[in-house]
Amino acid sequence: MVQRIKLFDYRKLSETYDEHWPQDYKTVSEHPSAMAGTRDYDHLFKLLIIGDSGVGKSSLLLRFADNTFSENYITTIGVDFKIRTMDINGQRVKLQIWDTAGQERFRTITSTYYRGTHGVVVVYDVTNGESFGNVKRWLQEIENNCDSVQKVLVGNKCEETDRRVVLESDARNYAQSMNIAFFETSAKEDKNVEPMFTCITSLVLTAKLANPSSASKDQHRSGGVSLKDTSGSNNQKKKCKCG
């Protein structure tokens, strides 16, 4: 089951965040218990899924984390999260993936969850032109809340060919103009979900490995790792197989 939190329960939010996210340590080597061999991963990264309500953020998370899909999944009230571990280029990466509510009434409160974020998945619905039009606003929100993170733009529900209103070429060109990776996905038919999450994780990992000293300085300043774009991360973006 996805763990559900009501955003107006601030005490529960704080307890849950602290329990599942060691704020001061983001890799095994940085954690004092690493020498004891208590960790089963090399890196711990936080990913955030954002976008308008109804674009399929929760469905993407469930497909990636549990390989399930439900037509009747209820609208997220607050924040859900799941954890999954992946092997990327010989590195064991543990992901904590947060799925935020897209409704305007939750916008201010959910900004709290940008803290310590390493990568952001921005989702729109290919059958909803307004959701694509709002991508610019979501990207601006990332800029307002994060020093520098890796990003990927995702057009979900690509199986709905008869209802499509957002052309893939238009979205891809926009993503290229913003220098971010792009995928079209179908959580329902399990298309490009795994490659998309693999791509954003690879981008985060590449940036971390390319500039560990910068990440350490950012972590000391803000309590989380804030990764700067590097030539290495830009090259990795080109290597991601966009859908």
RAWONOR-V948133 format. One record per residue. RES is the residue in three letters. OMEGA is omega as a letter, one per 30 degrees, with the letter a starting at -180 (none if undefined). D_LAST is the distance of its C-alpha to the last C-alpha in Angstrom with 2 decimals. Layout:
<<RES | OMEGA | D_LAST> <RES | OMEGA | D_LAST>>
This chain:
<<MET | l | 28.48> <VAL | l | 26.72> <GLN | a | 29.40> <ARG | a | 30.28> <ILE | l | 32.17> <LYS | a | 33.90> <LEU | a | 33.50> <PHE | l | 37.10> <ASP | a | 38.34> <TYR | a | 38.33> <ARG | l | 40.29> <LYS | l | 37.86> <LEU | a | 34.94> <SER | a | 36.70> <GLU | a | 37.73> <THR | l | 34.28> <TYR | a | 32.66> <ASP | a | 35.43> <GLU | a | 35.37> <HIS | a | 31.71> <TRP | l | 31.01> <PRO | a | 33.41> <GLN | a | 33.31> <ASP | a | 35.16> <TYR | a | 33.42> <LYS | l | 29.77> <THR | a | 30.09> <VAL | a | 32.47> <SER | a | 34.48> <GLU | a | 35.16> <HIS | a | 36.45> <PRO | l | 40.17> <SER | a | 39.72> <ALA | a | 37.46> <MET | a | 40.55> <ALA | l | 41.48> <GLY | a | 38.29> <THR | a | 37.39> <ARG | l | 33.66> <ASP | l | 31.13> <TYR | l | 28.37> <ASP | a | 28.19> <HIS | l | 26.33> <LEU | a | 26.05> <PHE | l | 23.38> <LYS | l | 23.02> <LEU | l | 19.74> <LEU | l | 19.98> <ILE | a | 17.85> <ILE | a | 18.99> <GLY | a | 18.65> <ASP | l | 20.81> <SER | l | 22.50> <GLY | a | 20.96> <VAL | l | 17.26> <GLY | a | 16.69> <LYS | a | 17.06> <SER | l | 19.50> <SER | l | 17.56> <LEU | l | 14.60> <LEU | a | 17.39> <LEU | l | 19.23> <ARG | a | 16.42> <PHE | a | 15.72> <ALA | a | 19.45> <ASP | a | 21.16> <ASN | l | 18.75> <THR | l | 20.36> <PHE | l | 19.76> <SER | l | 22.53> <GLU | a | 22.88> <ASN | a | 25.89> <TYR | a | 24.67> <ILE | l | 26.92> <THR | l | 26.10> <THR | l | 26.11> <ILE | a | 29.54> <GLY | a | 29.38> <VAL | l | 27.14> <ASP | l | 25.76> <PHE | l | 24.64> <LYS | a | 23.71> <ILE | l | 23.88> <ARG | l | 21.93> <THR | a | 22.50> <MET | l | 20.09> <ASP | a | 20.93> <ILE | l | 19.19> <ASN | l | 20.75> <GLY | l | 23.98> <GLN | l | 24.18> <ARG | a | 24.66> <VAL | l | 22.86> <LYS | a | 23.90> <LEU | l | 21.77> <GLN | a | 23.43> <ILE | a | 20.93> <TRP | l | 22.52> <ASP | a | 21.54> <THR | l | 23.57> <ALA | a | 25.08> <GLY | a | 23.79> <GLN | a | 27.21> <GLU | a | 29.18> <ARG | l | 32.16> <PHE | a | 30.40> <ARG | a | 29.01> <THR | a | 31.92> <ILE | a | 32.29> <THR | l | 28.69> <SER | l | 28.86> <THR | a | 30.83> <TYR | l | 27.77> <TYR | a | 26.30> <ARG | l | 29.03> <GLY | a | 27.94> <THR | l | 24.19> <HIS | a | 22.12> <GLY | a | 18.55> <VAL | l | 17.38> <VAL | a | 14.36> <VAL | a | 14.75> <VAL | l | 13.72> <TYR | a | 14.39> <ASP | a | 14.68> <VAL | l | 13.31> <THR | a | 16.76> <ASN | a | 18.69> <GLY | a | 19.20> <GLU | a | 21.44> <SER | l | 18.94> <PHE | l | 16.77> <GLY | a | 20.09> <ASN | l | 20.95> <VAL | l | 18.05> <LYS | l | 20.47> <ARG | l | 23.09> <TRP | l | 21.04> <LEU | l | 20.20> <GLN | l | 23.92> <GLU | l | 24.83> <ILE | a | 23.01> <GLU | a | 25.05> <ASN | a | 28.16> <ASN | a | 27.88> <CYS | l | 26.36> <ASP | l | 27.67> <SER | l | 24.40> <VAL | l | 21.33> <GLN | a | 17.78> <LYS | l | 15.24> <VAL | l | 11.61> <LEU | a | 10.79> <VAL | l | 9.14> <GLY | a | 9.44> <ASN | a | 10.75> <LYS | a | 12.46> <CYS | l | 10.11> <GLU | a | 12.54> <GLU | a | 15.22> <THR | a | 14.99> <ASP | a | 18.69> <ARG | a | 18.70> <ARG | l | 15.84> <VAL | l | 17.38> <VAL | a | 14.71> <LEU | l | 13.12> <GLU | a | 9.49> <SER | l | 11.29> <ASP | a | 13.67> <ALA | l | 11.49> <ARG | l | 9.62> <ASN | l | 13.22> <TYR | l | 14.59> <ALA | l | 12.44> <GLN | l | 13.51> <SER | l | 17.00> <MET | l | 17.07> <ASN | l | 15.84> <ILE | l | 13.28> <ALA | a | 9.77> <PHE | l | 7.11> <PHE | l | 4.42> <GLU | a | 5.17> <THR | l | 7.12> <SER | l | 10.29> <ALA | a | 13.04> <LYS | a | 15.29> <GLU | l | 13.66> <ASP | l | 12.13> <LYS | l | 8.52> <ASN | a | 6.21> <VAL | l | 9.37> <GLU | l | 10.89> <PRO | a | 8.33> <MET | l | 8.07> <PHE | l | 11.86> <THR | l | 12.38> <CYS | a | 10.91> <ILE | l | 13.18> <THR | l | 15.95> <SER | l | 15.84> <LEU | l | 16.11> <VAL | a | 19.04> <LEU | l | 20.66> <THR | l | 20.50> <ALA | l | 22.07> <LYS | a | 24.64> <LEU | a | 25.67> <ALA | a | 25.83> <ASN | a | 28.21> <PRO | a | 29.96> <SER | l | 33.13> <SER | l | 31.47> <ALA | a | 29.78> <SER | l | 33.23> <LYS | l | 34.89> <ASP | a | 32.46> <GLN | a | 32.92> <HIS | a | 36.68> <ARG | a | 36.59> <SER | a | 34.42> <GLY | l | 34.50> <GLY | a | 30.80> <VAL | l | 28.64> <SER | a | 27.17> <LEU | l | 25.04> <LYS | l | 25.32> <ASP | l | 22.67> <THR | l | 23.64> <SER | l | 22.86> <GLY | a | 21.60> <SER | l | 19.04> <ASN | l | 17.91> <ASN | l | 17.57> <GLN | l | 15.52> <LYS | a | 12.99> <LYS | a | 12.66> <LYS | l | 12.29> <CYS | l | 9.30> <LYS | a | 6.46> <CYS | a | 3.77> <GLY | none | 0.00>>
